[in-house]
Amino acid sequence: MGAPRRRRLSHEDRVLLYALAGGLPALGLGLWLLLRPPWDPLTRWTLGSAVVLAWLGFGFAVRERVARPLQTISNMLAAMRERDFSTRARGADTESALGLALWEVNALTETLRQQRLGALEATALLRHVMDSIDVAVFAFDETGHLRLLNQAGEALLGGPAERLVGQAAGELGLADALAGHTPRLVELRLPGRAGRWEVRRGSIRQEGRPHQLVVLSDLTRPLREEEREAWLRLVRVLSHEINNSLAPIQSIAGSLRAGLDRPGGAAPDDLREGLEVIEGRARSLGRFMTAYARLTRLPRPSPARTDLPAIVRRVAALETRVHVAVEEGPPVTIEADADQIEQLLINIVRNAADAALETRGGVTAGWSAERDWVEVRVTDEGPGLADTANLFVPFFTTKPEGSGIGLVVSRQIAEAHGGGITLANREGARGAVARLRLPLRATDGDGGS
């Protein structure tokens, strides 16, 4: 065994030694004088004892005077560590060094008390807000165990928070919510309810530790309502288009039958004209059904490295009715389905050319890149957009021979690539501008089927 460690003197003992050492010369001088004549032995012992006792008493008084405030400060710091902010030190003032130290400790205690009170109020408000919203909110620690949930989360998991907190995400059926990208749509079968949910996830810190905040929004009812609205819109569109074709066919067929019932039959010219109308309406209905099938069968994109400027130049050269000027931009390579992007740009340039033909104007196509995005602009000098609210409504068109699905398909392609498309009238000039915004890298879009 090694040599025993020497015990270090405490702060109080060092203060005592310094105080005694400070008075030691005077004590020695006083005792030396007492030992000299003319003092008798009794007087010498009496005065000597009084001097020694006074020396020791003042030394211990100095020790107590220094140690007591430090003990007070240490007790207050210990109370603050235990989150008890009710204690205060007496004698705190700014006129002395010790009083200033005690005043600062009191001020720190009050500041922490206010912060603690604010944190408690904020936590209470947060819990009240969490319990008031109808979406389920969960907080998982770094090990995947549940640490916090609201009332909607309790109803979804079919139990109280006291029983659920501490369980792993896999045990609760929420393992899928902690993996994968967000936001996204998932199918979950939980004790409280089963259905389709939108998962959103983010990172938070609670008590200095990282947590995953998971928000589950029940989309079953909204999706059913949206599905119902989509079916109603589809039925209205189909009814409108089919009735537009069947009504004249029925009317003309009835007229031709009545003509055949008359003596002498119907005139050949009347028969020919009626059959031409029936044929035209049947052809129009066939085009409509073909367009609808095209709208619902758009395949998912197959991203690959694509030279976007080359596609823009190629599409501009395909339009022969008007001259499409190309404004060169920077070299851009994107991850996209080249065939779908080309079809999208063909639709946009064709619409721009149709508008430019009305006013004998021109069309300009160009592109620019910024950070992780590229924007393609197609500008025309046509009459502009009269009804911007219905531009992306399926089968809505202002053209006599239009199908009303070109812009709808274009938007589906853009969104399937993680981008978007907008059309607006030009500011300060005649015509309209179409803007196609695409990410440079492939993303998971919502379009396609």
Secondary structure, DSSP 8 states (H G I E B T S, - for coil): ----------HHHHHHHHHHHHHHHHHHHHHHHHHSTT--HHHHHHHHHHHHHHHHHHHHHHHHHHHHHHHHHHHHHHHHHTT------TT--SSSHHHHHHHHHHHHHHHHHHHHHHHHHHHHHHHHHHHHSSSEEEEEETTSBEEEE-HHHHHHHTS-HHHHTT-BHHHHT-GGGGSS-SSEEEEEE-SS-EEEEEEEEEEEEETTEEEEEEEEEE-HHHHHHHHHHHHHHHHHHHHHHHHHHHHHHHHHHHHHHHHHHSTT---HHHHHHHHHHHHHHHHHHHHHHHHHHHHHT------EEEEHHHHHHHHHHH--SS-EEEE-----EEEE-HHHHHHHHHHHHHHHHHHHHHHT--EEEEEEEETTEEEEEEEE-SS--S--TTTTSTT--SSTT--S-HHHHHHHHHHHTT-EEEEEE-SSSSSEEEEEEEESS----S---
